[in-house]
Amino acid sequence: MALGVCLAAGFMTLLDVSIVNVALPSIQQGLHAQQNALQWIVAGYALALGLLLVPSGRFGDAHGRRPVFMVGVALFVVASAACALAQTPLELVLTRVVQGFAGGLITPQISGLIQSLFRGEERGKAFGLFGSTIAVSTAVGPLVGGGLIALFGVHNGWRAVFFVNLPIGMAILLLARRYLPAPTATERRSQPLDPLGVVLLGAALVCILVPFIEQRSWHSSLRVALFPLGAVLVVMWLLHERRYGRTREPLVSIDLFRIRSFALGAPVGLLYFAGFIAVFFIQTQYLQIGLGYPAWKSGLAVTPFAIGSALTSTAGSRQALRRGPKLVAFGLAVVLIGMACIWVAVDAHPGHDAALWIALPLLIAGLGGGLVISPNLTLTLSQVPVQRAGSAGGVLQTGQRIGSAAGIAVTGSVFYTQLASSHGNFASAYRYGIVSCAAFVAAALVLTLTETFTRDSRAP
């Protein structure tokens, strides 16, 4: 039951990452929002969520995961209601930011609770279900959003996208109090949160994420200059954490990066999410804008990926500790095969029936994806001490948010550049975008294979 509560909360917060994408045209009509406001309705949530993942994970480790989880869910419910009732684009952007902060409070507690509640193969099963939740919520978000807009109308259907969180969130709150474990005496002890570490990491993430988010609308050289500034802040943060950790518990223990499985799994997750999330972004552009699909039909087109991921996630995580990185490498290879098939299908059938032709390739990619997200999560956190599970999960998921933002920015740039050069050929732009997504997945595969061969050479 505790796992069910965690998965429901994970589904709710991750659904809001993708569900709003198909609601943007409805929001534009209902609130007369400009393009920049629409961009920040999506990006503000992602940025706020990313900023709070590591600090809230550390806070949950130090003061108890259940209370932080419940505060996050309560805030998420209130923010969702405020989003649904927003009367101006600015109100919606601000309430989305609050909603993102709430999601950032919830998400690290889920991986931390799974680490503390389960051991061995049972932990693999739990992470498998969590991985399925990640894949399914991301993929079905457009379908759910499209269905709600079709049901409640174009002008106000977007409000239902936010109202739907209220009954879900209230049920989660009631069940969390009953089934999630209360904080132990050790967790209740007051521990400092490393305020300078929080500030340095937060500033670094803003400098890294904002240039990606503003890639299409901010063309000043100052935007590019934020990247090296972010790199400098990351170095300053690492030096501070090392020094701070000599006498007190830091925001993130540098010892985590000495754990080989964690040091490998975090960048693999970043690269995979850069390719995996961007596919849905460019597919929405292709189907809705290029081919004129309604929101619900565009959402339905990505469900084969969700089905494939759900079929393999749990089984993949059960085998993760036995098979190791080889299983993740196999999954990445299958994803690449699926992406190659998407390219071939769209090249041969670029017309209005394109969604039918890419259904099987998306199913193949989803089957591979289920062998990547959950097993990589299981392997990455397998050797992390339970008392640091929240902060480790926060670091891992922050990397996924950075990867998602980078993947959408890079793939979106490739997509729109090809769209312009091909004089509005959406099928061509989509194929080029798929190549960009595949490049990120291929980089994750190379990294995983390197670890596999290195591990085999170290074996007696």
MIFIVO-384451 format. One line per field, with one value per residue (C-alpha): residue number from 1; residue in three letters; x, y negated, z. Coordinates in Angstrom, 3 decimals, always signed. Example, Ala and Ser with C-alpha at 12.3 -4.5 7.8 and 13.67 -1.06 7.14 Angstrom:
BEGIN
num = 1;2
residuo = ALA;SER
px = +12.300;+13.670
py = +4.500;+1.060
pz = +7.800;+7.140
***
This chain:
BEGIN
num = 1;2;3;4;5;6;7;8;9;10;11;12;13;14;15;16;17;18;19;20;21;22;23;24;25;26;27;28;29;30;31;32;33;34;35;36;37;38;39;40;41;42;43;44;45;46;47;48;49;50;51;52;53;54;55;56;57;58;59;60;61;62;63;64;65;66;67;68;69;70;71;72;73;74;75;76;77;78;79;80;81;82;83;84;85;86;87;88;89;90;91;92;93;94;95;96;97;98;99;100;101;102;103;104;105;106;107;108;109;110;111;112;113;114;115;116;117;118;119;120;121;122;123;124;125;126;127;128;129;130;131;132;133;134;135;136;137;138;139;140;141;142;143;144;145;146;147;148;149;150;151;152;153;154;155;156;157;158;159;160;161;162;163;164;165;166;167;168;169;170;171;172;173;174;175;176;177;178;179;180;181;182;183;184;185;186;187;188;189;190;191;192;193;194;195;196;197;198;199;200;201;202;203;204;205;206;207;208;209;210;211;212;213;214;215;216;217;218;219;220;221;222;223;224;225;226;227;228;229;230;231;232;233;234;235;236;237;238;239;240;241;242;243;244;245;246;247;248;249;250;251;252;253;254;255;256;257;258;259;260;261;262;263;264;265;266;267;268;269;270;271;272;273;274;275;276;277;278;279;280;281;282;283;284;285;286;287;288;289;290;291;292;293;294;295;296;297;298;299;300;301;302;303;304;305;306;307;308;309;310;311;312;313;314;315;316;317;318;319;320;321;322;323;324;325;326;327;328;329;330;331;332;333;334;335;336;337;338;339;340;341;342;343;344;345;346;347;348;349;350;351;352;353;354;355;356;357;358;359;360;361;362;363;364;365;366;367;368;369;370;371;372;373;374;375;376;377;378;379;380;381;382;383;384;385;386;387;388;389;390;391;392;393;394;395;396;397;398;399;400;401;402;403;404;405;406;407;408;409;410;411;412;413;414;415;416;417;418;419;420;421;422;423;424;425;426;427;428;429;430;431;432;433;434;435;436;437;438;439;440;441;442;443;444;445;446;447;448;449;450;451;452;453;454;455;456;457;458;459;460
residuo = MET;ALA;LEU;GLY;VAL;CYS;LEU;ALA;ALA;GLY;PHE;MET;THR;LEU;LEU;ASP;VAL;SER;ILE;VAL;ASN;VAL;ALA;LEU;PRO;SER;ILE;GLN;GLN;GLY;LEU;HIS;ALA;GLN;GLN;ASN;ALA;LEU;GLN;TRP;ILE;VAL;ALA;GLY;TYR;ALA;LEU;ALA;LEU;GLY;LEU;LEU;LEU;VAL;PRO;SER;GLY;ARG;PHE;GLY;ASP;ALA;HIS;GLY;ARG;ARG;PRO;VAL;PHE;MET;VAL;GLY;VAL;ALA;LEU;PHE;VAL;VAL;ALA;SER;ALA;ALA;CYS;ALA;LEU;ALA;GLN;THR;PRO;LEU;GLU;LEU;VAL;LEU;THR;ARG;VAL;VAL;GLN;GLY;PHE;ALA;GLY;GLY;LEU;ILE;THR;PRO;GLN;ILE;SER;GLY;LEU;ILE;GLN;SER;LEU;PHE;ARG;GLY;GLU;GLU;ARG;GLY;LYS;ALA;PHE;GLY;LEU;PHE;GLY;SER;THR;ILE;ALA;VAL;SER;THR;ALA;VAL;GLY;PRO;LEU;VAL;GLY;GLY;GLY;LEU;ILE;ALA;LEU;PHE;GLY;VAL;HIS;ASN;GLY;TRP;ARG;ALA;VAL;PHE;PHE;VAL;ASN;LEU;PRO;ILE;GLY;MET;ALA;ILE;LEU;LEU;LEU;ALA;ARG;ARG;TYR;LEU;PRO;ALA;PRO;THR;ALA;THR;GLU;ARG;ARG;SER;GLN;PRO;LEU;ASP;PRO;LEU;GLY;VAL;VAL;LEU;LEU;GLY;ALA;ALA;LEU;VAL;CYS;ILE;LEU;VAL;PRO;PHE;ILE;GLU;GLN;ARG;SER;TRP;HIS;SER;SER;LEU;ARG;VAL;ALA;LEU;PHE;PRO;LEU;GLY;ALA;VAL;LEU;VAL;VAL;MET;TRP;LEU;LEU;HIS;GLU;ARG;ARG;TYR;GLY;ARG;THR;ARG;GLU;PRO;LEU;VAL;SER;ILE;ASP;LEU;PHE;ARG;ILE;ARG;SER;PHE;ALA;LEU;GLY;ALA;PRO;VAL;GLY;LEU;LEU;TYR;PHE;ALA;GLY;PHE;ILE;ALA;VAL;PHE;PHE;ILE;GLN;THR;GLN;TYR;LEU;GLN;ILE;GLY;LEU;GLY;TYR;PRO;ALA;TRP;LYS;SER;GLY;LEU;ALA;VAL;THR;PRO;PHE;ALA;ILE;GLY;SER;ALA;LEU;THR;SER;THR;ALA;GLY;SER;ARG;GLN;ALA;LEU;ARG;ARG;GLY;PRO;LYS;LEU;VAL;ALA;PHE;GLY;LEU;ALA;VAL;VAL;LEU;ILE;GLY;MET;ALA;CYS;ILE;TRP;VAL;ALA;VAL;ASP;ALA;HIS;PRO;GLY;HIS;ASP;ALA;ALA;LEU;TRP;ILE;ALA;LEU;PRO;LEU;LEU;ILE;ALA;GLY;LEU;GLY;GLY;GLY;LEU;VAL;ILE;SER;PRO;ASN;LEU;THR;LEU;THR;LEU;SER;GLN;VAL;PRO;VAL;GLN;ARG;ALA;GLY;SER;ALA;GLY;GLY;VAL;LEU;GLN;THR;GLY;GLN;ARG;ILE;GLY;SER;ALA;ALA;GLY;ILE;ALA;VAL;THR;GLY;SER;VAL;PHE;TYR;THR;GLN;LEU;ALA;SER;SER;HIS;GLY;ASN;PHE;ALA;SER;ALA;TYR;ARG;TYR;GLY;ILE;VAL;SER;CYS;ALA;ALA;PHE;VAL;ALA;ALA;ALA;LEU;VAL;LEU;THR;LEU;THR;GLU;THR;PHE;THR;ARG;ASP;SER;ARG;ALA;PRO
px = +0.000;+2.857;+4.336;+0.941;+0.722;+4.203;+3.460;+0.184;+2.000;+4.747;+2.149;+0.380;+3.514;+5.073;+1.763;+1.811;+5.116;+3.531;-0.223;+0.019;+1.791;-1.391;-3.396;-1.309;-3.517;-6.548;-4.742;-3.764;-7.403;-8.847;-6.404;-5.163;-1.643;+1.415;+4.023;+6.538;+3.919;+2.975;+6.622;+6.974;+3.772;+5.659;+9.194;+8.357;+7.054;+10.097;+12.564;+10.949;+10.745;+14.414;+15.553;+13.967;+14.798;+18.163;+17.390;+14.065;+15.680;+18.276;+15.573;+13.557;+16.651;+17.245;+13.728;+11.562;+10.207;+6.520;+5.998;+7.899;+5.921;+2.587;+3.441;+4.415;+1.148;-0.958;+0.864;+0.467;-3.304;-3.614;-1.392;-3.375;-6.607;-4.960;-3.780;-7.287;-8.777;-6.121;-7.556;-4.401;-1.313;+0.904;-1.239;-0.972;+2.820;+3.257;+0.954;+2.714;+6.000;+4.460;+3.148;+6.669;+8.108;+5.495;+6.492;+10.107;+9.166;+7.378;+9.579;+12.819;+10.812;+9.470;+12.879;+13.971;+10.936;+11.467;+15.111;+14.116;+11.090;+12.526;+15.689;+17.246;+14.967;+11.901;+13.523;+14.073;+10.364;+9.419;+11.752;+10.387;+6.886;+8.225;+9.956;+6.706;+4.988;+7.552;+7.194;+3.411;+2.694;+4.967;+3.472;-0.228;-0.157;-0.954;-3.784;-5.369;-4.969;-6.429;-9.379;-10.206;-10.051;-12.320;-14.754;-14.871;-14.277;-11.351;-11.745;-11.987;-10.837;-7.376;-8.840;-9.922;-6.284;-5.445;-8.687;-8.130;-5.266;-7.567;-9.363;-6.163;-4.114;-6.709;-6.856;-3.051;-2.954;-5.423;-3.635;-0.151;-0.979;-2.188;+0.350;+3.656;+6.085;+6.379;+9.808;+12.155;+13.753;+16.992;+15.185;+13.449;+16.770;+17.430;+20.201;+21.501;+20.546;+23.764;+22.235;+25.236;+25.178;+21.486;+22.145;+25.152;+23.404;+20.208;+22.130;+24.058;+20.848;+19.236;+22.300;+22.206;+18.447;+17.286;+19.427;+17.913;+14.396;+14.830;+16.665;+14.041;+13.116;+16.286;+18.955;+21.327;+24.939;+24.185;+22.148;+25.168;+27.357;+25.182;+26.551;+30.183;+28.871;+26.842;+29.939;+31.897;+29.080;+29.016;+32.760;+32.291;+29.438;+31.513;+34.422;+32.046;+30.374;+33.759;+34.818;+31.424;+31.243;+34.371;+32.476;+28.742;+26.327;+26.421;+23.552;+24.990;+27.796;+30.667;+31.121;+28.069;+30.133;+32.742;+30.078;+30.699;+27.099;+25.850;+28.570;+27.662;+23.879;+23.337;+24.815;+23.158;+19.809;+20.541;+21.383;+18.464;+15.926;+17.384;+16.444;+13.317;+11.396;+12.288;+10.568;+7.183;+7.887;+8.604;+5.895;+3.286;+4.514;+4.435;+0.999;-0.898;+0.602;+1.915;-0.918;-3.728;-4.477;-6.759;-5.158;-6.769;-5.649;-2.109;-2.044;-3.398;-0.545;+2.103;+0.353;+2.193;+5.381;+3.654;+2.314;+5.743;+7.422;+4.800;+5.265;+9.013;+9.752;+8.974;+10.562;+13.603;+14.132;+13.876;+16.780;+18.777;+20.972;+21.671;+22.306;+23.880;+24.607;+24.264;+20.484;+20.453;+22.683;+20.293;+17.340;+19.117;+19.903;+16.212;+15.219;+17.613;+16.081;+12.633;+13.818;+15.354;+12.018;+10.207;+12.503;+11.837;+8.054;+7.733;+9.991;+7.729;+4.377;+4.592;+0.885;-2.137;-1.937;+1.605;+0.436;-0.636;+2.733;+4.791;+2.690;+4.744;+8.125;+6.962;+5.958;+9.450;+11.086;+8.836;+9.791;+13.427;+12.703;+11.215;+14.594;+16.389;+14.585;+13.749;+16.903;+19.134;+17.337;+17.736;+21.450;+22.225;+20.792;+21.681;+24.810;+23.631;+23.237;+19.582;+20.228;+21.261;+18.601;+16.589;+19.482;+20.824;+17.406;+17.256;+20.602;+19.538;+16.225;+17.839;+20.058;+16.940;+15.394;+18.588;+18.645;+14.999;+15.541;+18.720;+17.146;+14.073;+16.260;+18.700;+16.116;+13.702;+16.430;+17.149;+13.413;+12.669;+15.853;+14.944;+11.326;+12.487;+15.040;+12.516;+9.841;+7.415;+7.988;+6.995;+7.756;+11.338;+11.732;+10.401;+12.858;+15.797;+14.528;+14.413;+18.076;+18.907;+17.032;+18.812;+22.194;+21.489;+20.376;+23.463;+25.700;+24.004;+24.593;+28.314;+28.671;+26.851;+28.911;+32.101;+31.050;+30.045;+33.412;+35.273;+33.319;+34.012;+37.743;+37.763;+35.952;+38.178
py = +0.000;-2.384;-1.701;-2.309;-5.719;-6.624;-5.522;-7.454;-10.616;-10.002;-9.518;-12.764;-14.929;-13.423;-13.538;-17.311;-17.488;-16.213;-16.713;-20.489;-20.315;-19.404;-21.944;-24.909;-25.739;-25.660;-27.925;-30.267;-30.658;-30.742;-33.274;-34.975;-34.006;-34.979;-32.440;-33.371;-32.908;-29.515;-28.479;-29.431;-27.623;-24.436;-25.534;-27.223;-23.929;-21.985;-24.595;-24.880;-21.092;-20.734;-23.384;-21.664;-18.008;-17.855;-20.152;-18.427;-15.004;-16.008;-17.533;-14.315;-12.284;-14.540;-15.159;-12.308;-11.545;-11.212;-14.793;-16.281;-14.057;-15.114;-18.832;-18.476;-16.727;-19.307;-22.176;-20.439;-20.187;-23.872;-24.971;-22.827;-24.498;-27.921;-26.965;-25.886;-29.166;-31.460;-34.439;-35.730;-34.122;-35.625;-34.047;-30.681;-30.938;-31.835;-29.076;-26.578;-27.539;-26.826;-23.534;-22.705;-23.412;-21.040;-18.354;-18.892;-18.207;-14.963;-13.245;-12.556;-11.174;-8.433;-6.973;-7.469;-5.595;-2.748;-2.488;-2.321;-0.014;+2.658;+4.740;+6.929;+8.254;+6.712;+3.292;+4.116;+4.899;+1.632;-0.417;+1.484;+0.293;-3.226;-3.093;-1.959;-4.884;-7.321;-5.955;-5.597;-8.990;-10.757;-8.961;-9.061;-12.699;-13.970;-11.425;-12.380;-16.089;-15.710;-13.708;-16.317;-19.140;-17.211;-16.592;-20.119;-22.232;-24.127;-27.362;-25.883;-22.316;-23.255;-24.019;-20.376;-19.371;-20.987;-20.220;-16.490;-16.626;-17.603;-14.283;-12.327;-14.495;-14.381;-10.578;-10.389;-12.600;-10.406;-7.189;-8.606;-9.365;-5.817;-3.760;-5.664;-5.042;-7.824;-9.469;-7.642;-9.297;-9.677;-11.444;-13.817;-15.197;-18.710;-18.711;-21.750;-21.848;-23.383;-26.733;-27.835;-24.502;-25.021;-28.531;-27.500;-24.471;-26.431;-29.234;-26.679;-24.937;-28.239;-29.129;-25.705;-25.274;-28.794;-29.007;-25.705;-26.836;-30.230;-28.785;-29.883;-33.290;-34.736;-35.386;-37.581;-36.493;-36.750;-33.546;-31.593;-33.190;-31.588;-28.130;-28.801;-30.684;-27.598;-25.400;-27.692;-27.550;-23.741;-23.633;-26.071;-23.920;-20.722;-22.376;-23.697;-20.305;-18.627;-21.156;-21.261;-17.455;-17.190;-18.331;-18.163;-16.382;-18.247;-18.835;-16.058;-13.846;-13.773;-10.142;-9.335;-9.970;-7.483;-4.765;-3.421;-2.387;-5.858;-7.701;-5.703;-5.579;-9.313;-10.392;-7.440;-8.614;-12.200;-11.179;-8.774;-11.329;-13.875;-11.561;-9.909;-13.059;-14.981;-12.327;-13.244;-16.964;-16.768;-14.172;-16.538;-19.293;-16.952;-15.456;-18.449;-21.316;-19.497;-17.019;-18.799;-16.016;-16.968;-16.840;-13.528;-11.792;-13.110;-11.793;-8.415;-8.104;-7.879;-5.210;-2.293;-3.550;-3.586;-0.070;+1.248;-0.346;+0.986;+4.514;+4.679;+2.292;+4.549;+7.656;+5.606;+4.337;+7.851;+8.859;+5.643;+6.774;+10.118;+8.813;+5.478;+2.819;+5.426;+5.312;+1.507;+1.693;+4.169;+1.895;-1.128;+0.876;+1.817;-1.850;-2.764;-0.055;-1.501;-5.016;-3.776;-2.137;-5.419;-7.196;-4.581;-4.594;-8.389;-8.496;-5.977;-7.251;-10.987;-11.663;-11.815;-8.106;-8.493;-7.750;-4.242;-3.494;-4.664;-2.733;+0.488;-1.332;-3.252;+0.048;+1.438;-1.691;-1.434;+2.210;+1.119;-1.903;+0.322;+2.078;-1.251;-3.514;-1.004;+1.159;-1.919;-3.398;-0.130;+0.204;-3.465;-3.445;+0.171;-0.715;-4.067;-4.081;-4.307;-7.434;-9.254;-7.780;-11.008;-13.262;-10.615;-10.304;-14.099;-14.233;-11.475;-13.134;-16.575;-15.054;-13.733;-17.232;-18.744;-16.024;-16.629;-20.385;-19.914;-17.262;-19.370;-22.439;-20.625;-18.446;-21.375;-23.454;-20.678;-20.249;-23.928;-24.514;-21.667;-22.832;-26.250;-24.925;-22.420;-25.129;-23.637;-19.911;-18.610;-14.981;-15.859;-17.963;-15.084;-12.615;-14.938;-15.383;-11.604;-11.420;-13.995;-11.960;-8.797;-10.525;-11.054;-7.432;-6.220;-8.245;-6.554;-3.174;-3.890;-4.893;-1.760;+0.539;-1.051;-0.177;+3.349;+4.092;+2.485;+4.586;+7.773;+6.996;+6.498;+9.788;+12.637
pz = +0.000;+0.780;-2.633;-4.242;-2.535;-3.773;-7.336;-7.414;-6.349;-8.893;-11.615;-10.673;-10.659;-13.788;-15.662;-15.262;-17.131;-20.357;-20.015;-20.380;-23.754;-25.640;-23.612;-24.802;-27.820;-25.486;-22.982;-25.791;-26.821;-23.315;-21.831;-25.039;-24.013;-26.059;-27.178;-24.465;-21.740;-23.170;-23.104;-19.444;-18.477;-19.384;-18.535;-15.219;-13.832;-15.024;-13.726;-10.286;-9.959;-10.902;-8.428;-5.420;-6.121;-4.350;-1.358;-0.678;-1.000;+1.580;+3.812;+3.660;+4.577;+7.586;+8.907;+7.677;+4.230;+5.087;+6.345;+3.380;+1.003;+2.523;+2.501;-1.146;-2.067;-0.184;-1.905;-5.258;-4.774;-3.805;-6.705;-9.155;-8.051;-8.442;-11.946;-12.930;-11.665;-13.208;-15.099;-16.794;-18.369;-15.629;-12.897;-14.615;-14.990;-11.302;-10.052;-12.333;-10.675;-7.260;-8.616;-9.801;-6.341;-4.893;-7.387;-6.366;-2.735;-3.613;-6.194;-4.212;-1.298;-3.586;-4.425;-0.801;+0.528;-1.947;-0.826;+2.833;+2.474;+0.161;-0.181;-2.881;-5.600;-3.940;-4.360;-8.022;-8.419;-6.704;-8.887;-11.881;-11.051;-10.503;-13.877;-15.482;-13.803;-15.232;-18.748;-18.707;-17.114;-19.588;-22.576;-21.645;-20.525;-24.033;-24.358;-21.023;-21.760;-25.234;-23.908;-21.240;-23.773;-26.153;-23.272;-21.797;-24.893;-26.393;-24.438;-20.918;-21.363;-20.110;-16.688;-16.340;-16.928;-13.576;-11.714;-12.281;-9.741;-6.870;-6.183;-6.877;-4.518;-1.712;-1.897;-1.794;+1.318;+3.192;+2.247;+2.910;+6.529;+7.038;+5.092;+4.829;+7.721;+10.285;+10.788;+13.134;+16.159;+14.187;+11.345;+13.753;+15.011;+13.757;+11.151;+9.236;+5.546;+4.161;+3.042;+0.972;-0.861;-1.649;-3.017;-5.127;-6.618;-7.276;-9.029;-11.111;-12.204;-13.192;-15.291;-16.990;-17.483;-18.408;-21.598;-22.747;-21.903;-23.609;-26.611;-29.132;-27.697;-26.098;-28.722;-26.699;-26.158;-22.439;-22.741;-23.992;-21.309;-18.630;-19.516;-18.434;-15.406;-14.521;-14.910;-12.560;-10.003;-10.198;-9.457;-6.554;-5.251;-5.420;-3.583;-0.930;-0.480;-0.016;+2.607;+4.342;+4.446;+6.603;+9.695;+8.837;+6.511;+3.178;+0.770;-1.429;-0.191;-2.706;-1.657;-3.804;-6.932;-5.734;-5.999;-9.477;-10.173;-9.223;-11.149;-14.282;-13.924;-13.428;-16.815;-18.591;-17.207;-18.275;-21.851;-22.189;-20.963;-23.405;-26.277;-24.855;-23.801;-26.979;-29.140;-27.650;-28.105;-31.840;-32.434;-30.984;-33.339;-36.326;-35.710;-34.319;-36.323;-39.371;-39.933;-38.096;-35.596;-32.678;-29.236;-28.252;-31.444;-31.082;-27.520;-28.603;-31.111;-28.349;-26.266;-27.957;-26.305;-22.902;-23.441;-24.421;-21.409;-19.018;-20.375;-19.727;-16.830;-13.890;-15.401;-16.367;-12.834;-11.392;-13.624;-13.209;-10.309;-12.014;-15.535;-14.644;-17.296;-20.076;-19.623;-19.882;-22.981;-24.589;-23.830;-25.331;-28.477;-28.833;-28.415;-31.226;-33.445;-32.727;-33.603;-36.850;-37.716;-36.978;-39.445;-42.133;-41.528;-41.768;-44.813;-46.576;-45.206;-44.333;-44.901;-42.620;-41.722;-40.338;-36.780;-37.825;-39.417;-36.437;-33.883;-34.133;-34.074;-30.985;-29.349;-30.078;-28.654;-25.585;-25.010;-25.028;-22.833;-20.155;-19.972;-19.511;-17.026;-14.271;-14.436;-14.621;-11.605;-9.694;-10.556;-9.933;-6.404;-5.528;-3.522;-2.113;+1.700;+2.753;+4.840;+1.662;-0.621;-0.887;-1.842;-4.250;-5.869;-6.086;-7.896;-10.280;-11.106;-11.437;-14.109;-15.834;-15.805;-17.239;-19.879;-20.779;-21.138;-23.171;-25.394;-26.171;-26.862;-29.164;-30.912;-31.199;-32.817;-35.316;-35.988;-36.608;-38.620;-40.966;-41.070;-42.292;-44.776;-46.216;-46.573;-44.078;-44.623;-41.174;-42.031;-42.971;-39.815;-37.714;-39.256;-38.577;-35.017;-34.542;-35.636;-32.950;-30.313;-31.441;-31.012;-27.294;-26.866;-28.761;-26.411;-23.432;-25.086;-25.610;-21.956;-20.784;-23.031;-21.720;-18.183;-19.254;-20.855;-17.947;-15.454;-17.428;-17.529;-13.749;-13.121;-11.852
***
